[in-house]
Amino acid sequence: MSKIITEISSLHALERRPVAAVEEISIQQVLLGPEKITELVQTRFRISLIYTLSILAIYIGFILLVAYGQGFLATLLFSGFSMAILLGALVVISAVILTCAYGAWIVRFEKMVRNLNEAGGCTK
């Protein structure tokens, strides 16, 4: 019974610790982490934004051509092969190339994060 009372009193002692000890780490340090991690996060965001806008530009450009440039898309390059078929294939190929490039970059990014964690650059 005395062991339980000792544990309860130690819990109460933990609750009475000064607030200043808890607030030593600022909210920015918790949210942003070290500068290297912040830099990696900003780089990842920038690359992701570029990738997303590139894919959107290609798709939206093709859809706008389908909606408003039917005459241009109907142009026959040679028998049975129109500009629409060529541009449609280029949209698919460009999506595959951009996705592979982004995937390769993510692999390098994960290695950078792993190296940072192993070097002690992460607070976790």
C-alpha positions in Angstrom: 0.0 0.0 0.0 2.8 2.4 0.8 4.3 1.7 -2.7 1.1 2.9 -4.3 1.1 6.1 -2.1 4.7 6.8 -3.1 3.8 6.4 -6.8 0.8 8.7 -6.4 2.9 11.4 -4.6 5.6 11.2 -7.3 2.9 11.8 -9.9 1.7 14.9 -8.0 5.3 16.1 -7.9 5.5 15.9 -11.7 2.4 17.9 -12.0 3.9 20.7 -9.9 7.0 21.3 -12.1 7.5 24.9 -13.2 5.9 26.0 -16.5 9.2 27.6 -17.7 10.8 24.1 -18.0 8.0 23.0 -20.3 8.2 26.2 -22.5 12.0 26.0 -23.3 11.2 24.7 -26.8 9.4 27.3 -28.8 6.4 26.5 -31.0 8.5 27.4 -34.1 11.1 24.8 -33.2 8.4 22.2 -32.7 6.6 23.0 -36.0 9.5 23.8 -38.2 12.3 21.7 -36.7 16.0 22.4 -37.5 16.9 24.6 -40.5 18.0 21.6 -42.6 14.6 19.9 -42.2 12.8 23.2 -43.0 14.9 23.6 -46.2 14.1 20.0 -47.3 10.4 20.6 -46.7 10.5 23.8 -48.7 12.4 22.1 -51.5 9.9 19.2 -51.5 7.0 21.7 -51.7 8.6 23.6 -54.5 9.3 20.4 -56.6 5.8 19.1 -55.9 4.2 22.4 -57.0 6.3 22.5 -60.2 5.3 18.9 -61.0 1.6 19.5 -60.3 1.5 22.7 -62.3 3.3 21.0 -65.2 0.9 18.1 -65.3 -2.1 20.5 -65.0 -0.8 22.7 -67.9 -0.4 19.7 -70.2 -3.8 18.2 -69.4 -5.7 21.5 -69.4 -3.9 22.6 -72.6 -5.0 19.4 -74.3 -8.6 19.7 -73.0 -8.8 23.3 -74.3 -7.5 22.1 -77.7 -10.2 19.5 -77.8 -12.9 22.0 -76.8 -11.8 24.9 -79.0 -9.3 23.7 -81.5 -11.1 20.9 -83.3 -10.0 22.1 -86.7 -6.4 22.0 -85.7 -6.8 18.5 -84.1 -8.6 17.2 -87.2 -5.5 18.0 -89.3 -4.3 14.8 -90.9 -0.6 14.2 -90.7 -0.9 11.2 -92.9 -3.6 8.7 -93.7 -5.4 7.7 -90.5 -3.1 9.7 -88.2 -4.4 13.1 -87.0 -2.9 15.7 -84.8 -5.3 14.7 -82.1 -3.8 11.2 -81.9 -0.3 12.6 -81.8 -1.0 15.1 -79.1 -3.0 12.6 -77.1 -0.1 10.2 -77.1 2.3 13.0 -76.2 0.1 13.9 -73.2 0.3 10.3 -71.9 4.0 10.0 -72.6 4.8 13.3 -70.9 2.7 12.3 -67.8 4.7 9.0 -67.6 8.1 10.8 -68.0 7.2 13.5 -65.4 5.9 10.9 -63.0 9.1 8.8 -63.3 11.2 11.9 -62.9 9.3 12.9 -59.7 9.6 9.3 -58.4 13.3 9.4 -58.9 13.6 12.7 -57.2 11.5 11.4 -54.2 13.9 8.5 -53.8 16.8 10.9 -53.6 14.8 13.1 -51.2 14.1 10.2 -48.9 17.8 9.4 -48.8 18.6 13.0 -47.8 16.0 12.8 -45.0 17.3 9.4 -43.9 20.9 10.8 -43.8 19.7 13.8 -41.9 18.0 11.6 -39.3 21.1 9.4 -38.9 23.3 12.4 -38.5 21.0 13.6 -35.6 19.5 16.5 -37.5 16.0 15.5 -36.5 14.6 16.3 -33.0 12.5 13.1 -32.8 
